[in-house]
Amino acid sequence: MMSRKMLRNVNRNGYGWRLAAAVLALTAAALHGCSSSDTLVPAIPTATQFSGTDANVAATMTSFRSAIGGVNNGGVAAPQGSGRREINWDGITMAQSDFNSTGALINANTLVIAAGRFGTRGIVLVEGDPGSAGVPGNPNTFVFTAVSDNGFASANPSTAGRFLAFSPTKTFAPLNSNVTEVRFVNPTPTGTSAVSAGTSAFGAVFLDVNQPGTSIEAFNGFRSLGRFAVPTSGAGGTSFLGIQYSSNVITSVKLTTGTAVLATWTGNPRVLSSGPSDTAATDQVAMDDFIYAEPGPAVILAGSTF
């Protein structure tokens, strides 16, 4: 640490601000464990938002893709340096044998998918024990992510006809929670270790958002970059929200869908049970397409912790 006398001396010589900035940057880099591929920047940048509902969703998504630039890199299991990735859930097989599945076929229309199911596309879904600081959580609150081919009507009958897939026919939602956490990694072949990464842009399609409360919250490590509200639509409608930064500051996102849990999968053995009914007082929301810029080396904000 620099003493007051040292600071007076360097300030008198006219280069104190430069040295202080260098010390702060080096200290932050040491605290955050920056690698040579990471970049340290000092403050939270401003996000550009892309939002639309119903008839405007397709055009808004096209604008978001154009802002990201490049091509859809699909399932190429290696970092591409530019372009984007997309997930529409429709390639998932509604069977226990779904590719890379360590989940479970709950019923003919609802499949819990593996956390690393889309590691080849640069994301990991955070599932399982929500306990913290080494304290195990309640197994009945473990978070799972599921795909449905009938709009989750088999999981919560009150939603029948309300979750209309934007890209037919499958939709996506969490079980035991209304929050889905997505972490970005370098795209790698199935079975290889995931390496943390960042992205500059993320967007998603949300279904039947009838009340305020659905949102995307972006994070740089454990530091929130902001929580962005998803626009509401009519019953059975479609909403899209995308956020974009100028660099890869997004290391994860939390997607809050509606105001209540859609369905629970609890017990031993686990049993699927409907959540509250989708009413004027309780908003149930599912998701469809994800679009995000190609994951790559994260840009680390000074003050963020990892």
C-alpha positions in Angstrom: 0.0 0.0 0.0 1.3 3.5 -0.8 1.9 5.9 2.1 0.6 9.5 2.2 4.2 10.7 1.8 4.7 8.5 -1.3 1.5 9.9 -2.7 2.6 13.5 -2.0 5.9 12.8 -3.8 4.4 11.3 -6.9 1.7 14.0 -7.0 4.4 16.7 -6.8 6.2 15.1 -9.8 2.9 15.2 -11.8 2.4 11.5 -12.5 0.6 10.5 -9.4 -2.7 9.9 -11.1 -1.1 7.5 -13.5 0.7 5.5 -10.9 -2.4 5.4 -8.7 -4.5 4.1 -11.6 -1.8 1.5 -12.3 -1.8 0.4 -8.7 -5.6 0.1 -8.6 -5.7 -1.9 -11.8 -3.0 -4.3 -10.7 -4.7 -4.7 -7.3 -8.0 -5.4 -8.9 -6.5 -7.8 -11.3 -4.9 -9.7 -8.4 -8.1 -9.7 -6.4 -10.2 -11.0 -9.4 -7.7 -13.5 -10.7 -7.5 -12.1 -14.2 -5.8 -14.2 -16.8 -3.9 -12.8 -19.7 -7.0 -13.3 -21.8 -9.2 -11.1 -19.5 -9.5 -7.4 -19.7 -10.0 -5.1 -16.8 -12.3 -2.0 -17.2 -13.2 0.5 -14.5 -17.0 1.0 -14.4 -20.4 -0.5 -15.3 -21.1 0.4 -19.0 -24.5 1.3 -20.4 -26.6 -1.4 -22.1 -28.5 -0.9 -25.3 -31.9 -2.6 -25.0 -34.0 -4.2 -27.7 -37.6 -5.0 -26.8 -40.8 -5.8 -28.5 -44.1 -7.7 -28.1 -46.4 -9.9 -30.2 -46.3 -8.7 -33.9 -43.1 -6.7 -33.3 -41.0 -9.6 -31.8 -39.7 -11.0 -35.1 -38.5 -7.6 -36.3 -36.9 -6.8 -32.9 -35.0 -10.1 -32.9 -33.8 -9.3 -36.4 -32.5 -5.9 -35.2 -30.8 -7.6 -32.3 -29.1 -10.1 -34.5 -27.9 -7.3 -36.8 -26.5 -5.4 -33.9 -24.5 -8.4 -32.7 -23.3 -9.0 -36.3 -21.8 -12.0 -38.0 -23.4 -15.4 -38.5 -25.2 -18.0 -36.3 -22.4 -20.3 -35.3 -24.9 -23.1 -34.4 -23.5 -26.0 -32.5 -19.8 -25.6 -33.5 -18.0 -26.9 -30.4 -15.2 -24.3 -30.4 -14.9 -20.6 -29.9 -15.5 -18.7 -33.1 -14.4 -15.2 -32.2 -17.4 -13.4 -33.6 -21.1 -13.9 -34.5 -23.7 -15.4 -32.3 -25.3 -18.5 -30.9 -29.0 -19.4 -30.8 -31.0 -22.0 -28.9 -34.6 -22.8 -29.7 -35.0 -26.0 -27.7 -36.5 -27.8 -30.7 -33.5 -30.2 -31.2 -34.2 -31.8 -27.9 -35.6 -35.3 -28.0 -38.4 -35.9 -25.6 -36.8 -39.1 -24.3 -34.5 -40.2 -21.5 -31.8 -40.7 -24.2 -31.8 -37.0 -25.2 -28.2 -36.0 -26.2 -26.0 -35.5 -23.2 -29.0 -35.9 -20.9 -28.4 -36.5 -17.2 -31.9 -35.3 -16.5 -35.1 -37.2 -16.5 -38.2 -37.7 -18.6 -40.9 -36.7 -16.1 -43.8 -37.4 -18.4 -44.3 -37.8 -22.2 -44.3 -34.0 -22.6 -41.8 -32.7 -20.0 -38.1 -33.4 -19.9 -35.6 -32.2 -17.4 -32.4 -31.4 -19.3 -28.8 -31.6 -18.3 -27.0 -28.5 -17.0 -24.4 -28.9 -19.7 -26.7 -29.8 -22.5 -25.7 -26.8 -24.5 -22.0 -26.5 -23.5 -21.2 -26.9 -27.2 -23.0 -23.5 -27.7 -21.3 -21.8 -24.8 -23.8 -21.9 -22.0 -24.3 -23.9 -18.7 -27.6 -23.9 -16.9 -27.2 -23.7 -13.2 -29.2 -26.5 -11.6 -29.4 -28.5 -8.4 -28.6 -27.5 -4.8 -29.3 -23.8 -4.1 -27.5 -24.1 -0.7 -24.6 -21.7 -0.1 -21.4 -21.5 1.9 -21.1 -25.3 2.0 -24.5 -25.7 3.7 -26.7 -28.2 1.7 -30.1 -26.9 0.7 -33.4 -28.6 0.9 -33.6 -31.2 -1.9 -37.2 -30.1 -2.5 -35.9 -26.6 -3.5 -33.3 -27.9 -6.0 -33.6 -26.0 -9.2 -34.1 -27.9 -12.5 -34.6 -26.7 -16.1 -37.2 -28.4 -18.3 -38.4 -28.5 -21.9 -42.0 -29.2 -22.9 -43.6 -30.0 -26.2 -47.1 -29.0 -25.2 -46.6 -25.6 -23.6 -46.2 -27.2 -20.1 -49.9 -28.1 -20.0 -48.9 -31.5 -18.6 -47.0 -29.7 -15.8 -49.5 -27.0 -15.0 -52.9 -27.4 -16.7 -53.9 -23.8 -16.0 -51.3 -22.7 -18.7 -52.8 -24.8 -21.5 -53.0 -22.7 -24.6 -51.0 -19.8 -23.1 -47.4 -20.7 -23.8 -47.4 -20.7 -27.6 -44.0 -21.6 -28.9 -42.4 -18.8 -30.9 -40.3 -21.4 -32.8 -42.5 -24.5 -32.7 -42.8 -26.7 -30.9 -40.8 -26.7 -27.6 -40.6 -24.3 -24.8 -38.4 -23.9 -21.7 -38.9 -23.1 -18.0 -37.4 -23.8 -14.6 -39.0 -26.2 -12.0 -39.1 -25.5 -8.2 -38.2 -21.8 -9.0 -39.2 -19.0 -11.3 -35.5 -18.0 -11.8 -33.1 -19.5 -14.3 -29.4 -18.8 -14.1 -27.3 -19.1 -17.2 -23.5 -19.0 -17.2 -21.4 -18.4 -20.3 -18.5 -20.7 -21.1 -16.2 -21.2 -24.1 -18.0 -23.6 -26.5 -16.3 -27.0 -26.2 -17.1 -30.6 -27.2 -19.4 -32.6 -24.9 -17.5 -34.2 -22.0 -14.8 -31.6 -21.8 -14.4 -29.1 -18.9 -16.2 -25.8 -19.2 -14.0 -22.7 -19.1 -15.8 -19.5 -17.9 -16.3 -16.8 -20.5 -18.3 -13.6 -21.2 -20.6 -12.3 -23.8 -21.5 -8.8 -25.0 -25.2 -9.5 -25.7 -28.0 -11.7 -24.6 -31.7 -11.9 -25.4 -34.6 -14.2 -25.0 -38.2 -14.8 -26.0 -40.7 -14.8 -23.1 -44.2 -16.3 -23.3 -47.5 -14.9 -21.7 -45.9 -12.1 -19.7 -49.1 -10.5 -18.4 -47.7 -8.6 -15.4 -44.6 -6.7 -14.5 -41.9 -8.7 -12.8 -40.3 -10.8 -15.6 -36.8 -9.6 -16.2 -33.2 -10.3 -17.3 -30.5 -9.4 -14.8 -26.9 -9.4 -16.2 -23.9 -10.1 -14.0 -20.1 -9.5 -14.2 -19.0 -12.1 -11.7 -21.2 -11.5 -8.7 -21.7 -7.9 -9.5 -25.1 -7.0 -11.1 -24.9 -4.9 -14.2 -28.6 -4.1 -13.9 -32.0 -5.7 -14.0 -34.0 -5.1 -17.2 -37.8 -5.4 -17.4 -39.3 -7.6 -20.0 -42.3 -5.9 -21.7 -45.8 -7.3 -21.0 -48.0 -8.8 -23.7 -51.6 -9.9 -24.0 -52.8 -13.4 -22.9 -50.9 -16.0 -24.8 -48.6 -13.3 -26.2 -44.9 -13.2 -26.9 -42.3 -10.7 -25.6 -38.6 -10.3 -26.5 -35.9 -8.5 -24.6 -32.2 -8.3 -25.6 -29.4 -6.3 -23.9 -26.1 -5.5 -25.5 -22.8 -4.0 -24.3 -19.8 -3.0 -26.2 -17.6 -5.8 -24.8 -17.9 -9.2 -23.1 -18.9 -8.0 -19.6 -21.8 -10.4 -19.2 -20.6 -13.6 -17.4 -24.0 -14.8 -16.4 -27.7 -13.8 -16.5 -30.6 -14.5 -14.2 -34.0 -14.8 -15.9 -37.0 -14.2 -13.7 -40.1 -15.6 -15.2 -43.4 -14.4 -13.9 -44.3 -14.1 -10.2 -44.7 -17.7 -9.2 -43.3 -21.2 -9.7 -44.7 -22.9 -12.8 -44.4 -26.4 -11.3 -42.5 -28.4 -8.7 -40.6 -31.6 -9.0 -40.1 -32.8 -5.4 -40.2 -35.8 -3.1 -38.3 -39.1 -3.1 -38.9 -40.3 -5.7 -39.6 -36.9 -7.2 -43.2 -36.2 -8.4 -44.2 -33.4 -10.7 -46.9 -31.1 -9.2 -48.6 -28.0 -10.6 -47.7 -24.6 -9.3 -50.4 -22.0 -8.7 -52.9 -21.4 -11.4 -52.1 -18.8 -14.0 -54.6 -16.0 -13.0 -54.8 -12.3 -13.0 -53.1 -12.4 -9.6 -50.4 -14.9 -10.4 -48.4 -14.7 -13.6 -46.8 -17.8 -15.0 -44.2 -17.3 -17.7 -42.2 -19.7 -19.9 -39.4 -19.0 -22.4 -38.4 -19.9 -26.0 -35.5 -18.8 -28.1 -32.2 -17.6 -26.7 -29.9 -15.4 -28.8 -26.5 -14.2 -27.5 -23.2 -13.0 -28.9 -20.4 -15.5 -29.3 -18.9 -16.2 -25.8 -15.2 -15.3 -25.4 -12.7 -13.9 -22.9 -14.5 -12.0 -20.2 -14.0 -8.3 -19.6 -13.7 -7.9 -15.9 -15.0 -4.7 -14.2 -13.0 -3.2 -11.4 -14.9 -3.9 -8.2 -16.4 -7.2 -9.4 -15.8 -10.4 -7.6 -15.7 -13.9 -9.0 
